[in-house]
């Protein structure tokens, strides 16, 4: 978050926060620049100075989400026990932490709706996924287990983000345990 010398948020951050709140409340497709400016307490001109279009605003929101997830992954990497498939364990744990309800879930769902209008908005997300897969393939002790574990968590998190998961909390806990065993012990012959 960008703050000035007095500890206040920049106009850009206020706008992104306001847009995130609105996306969570009404969905990206129904968000207007006027509504974002009003929520941020700025003029529409002030909003347009920072974000000349709705797509530019949505792109910045997606980039901010990517940056937040990246920061969380790096903090998690410093806390994780060394051992096999560290990259996969970091990727899967951070994804599981991110998808468990709250504003991030609502914003991610809203962003997916916005991407239906303009699929190019997800290009940065595609790049992150490609980089993640490359890192899993080059940094894992057991590439098959790492990829399988990551794919399982992607599936589980997508079900949860879209509130489609058929699993109870106990089921989820068991599944996450199986994924963790797979990443630490590998695929049994």
N, C-alpha and C positions, 0 to 999 in steps of 0.2 A: 504494500500500500504506500502511495506517495503522499507524504505530508510536508507542509511547509515548515518554516523555522518555528512557527508558533504551535506546531503540533496539529494543525487542521488538515483535513483531507483536501487534496487538489480538486479543482472542478472536474477533471477527468475521472477521478476516483468516485466523486459524488455521483456523477452521471452513470458510471458502471454499476455502482451500488443500487441506484434507483432503477436502472434497467433490469438488474438481476431480481430485485423485489417484484417488479411488474411481470417479468417472465414467469416467475414462480407463481404469481397470483392468477394471471390470465392467459399465459402462453405467449410465445414469441410472435406468433402470427397476428395477434391482436394488439401488440404493443405499438404505440405510435410515438414519434419523436416529441410531439406536443406533451403527451402524458409523461414521458421520461423527464423532459425539461421541468414540468410542473412538480413532479415528485422530487427532483434534485434541488428544487428551489432556485432554478436558473432560468434565464430567458432562452427562448428557442435559438436565438442568435449565438448565445454562449454554448449551447449544445452543438450547434452546427459548426462552430469554430473548432471544436474538438473532434466531432464526428460528422462529416459532411453528408452522410446518408445512413439509413437504417442498416444496410449491409455492413457499413464500416463499423457501426456500433456493435452489431452482432459478432463481427470478426474480432473486435477487441474483447468482447465478453468471452469468446471461445479461447482466445489467446491467454486471457487472465486465468481461466480455468486450467489450461494446460500448464501455465507457470505455477499455479498453486499446487497442482498434483505433482509436478516435478520437484518443488521444494519439499513437499511431504515425503516423496520417495527418498530424497537425499537425507532428510532427517531420520527416516526409518532405517536407511542403510547403515547409518552410524550406530544405531541401537541393536541391529540384528546380530545374532551369534554367527561367528564365522562357520563355514561348513559347506557342504555340497550345494550346488545350484543356488548360490547366494542371489544372483540376479533374478532368477525366477521367484525366489521367496520374497524378495523386495517388491517385484512387480505384482505378484498375486496378493500379498498382504496390503499393499497400498490401494489396490483396486477394491478389495473387500472393505477396507476402511472407508473409502470414498462412497461406495454405493449404498451404504446402510442408512437410508433415510435422510432427512434434513433438507436444507436448501440446495445443496449440491445435486441431490437427486432431482429435485423439481426443476432446477436450472438446466441440467443435462437433458431432461425430457423436453423442456421448452426449446432447447437448441436443436434437438432432433426434429422437432416440428418445423423450426425455421429452415433447417437444411432441406426439408421437403420442398420448400419454395425455391431454394437456391442451393443445390448440392455442393457447389464449390466452397461454401462456407466451412465444410468439414475437411477441406484439403489439409489444414494444419493437423487435424486429428489423424488423418490417414498417414501423415508423415511420422507422427509420434508412434503409431502402431507399427509402421515399417521399421522404425528405429528399434523399438522394443523387441520385435521378432529377430532382427539382426543381432542385437545384444544377447538375446537368449541363445541363439545358435552359435555365437562365437565365445560366450563367456560361461557356458554351462558345462558341468562335469558330465551330465547325462542329458543330452539334447532332447531325446525322446520324452523323458519324464518332464523336463522343463516346459516343452511345448504343450504337452498334454495337460499338465497342471495349469498353465496359463490359459489355455483354451477352456478348460473346465470352469475356471474362475470368471472368464469373460462371459460364458453362458449363464452362469449363476447370477452374476451381477446384472446382466441385461434383463433377466427375468425379474430381478428385484427392482431395478430402476423403473421398469414399466408396470410394476405391481402385478406381475403375472406368475410369480413363484408359487408352485403348489406345495412347497416344503414348509414344515413347521420349524420352529426355532431349533428343536432337537435334531430334526433331519439336517438342517443347515449346518449345525455344529458337527454332526457326524461326517457330512460331506467335506467340510473344510478340514477336518482331521485326516480324512483319507487323502485329500490333496496334499496336505503337509507331509504325510508319510511318503507319498509318491515322490515329492521333491527331495526329501532327505534320504530315502532308502532306494529309490529308483524303481524300475519296472522289474517285477519278479520274473525269472525265466519260466 
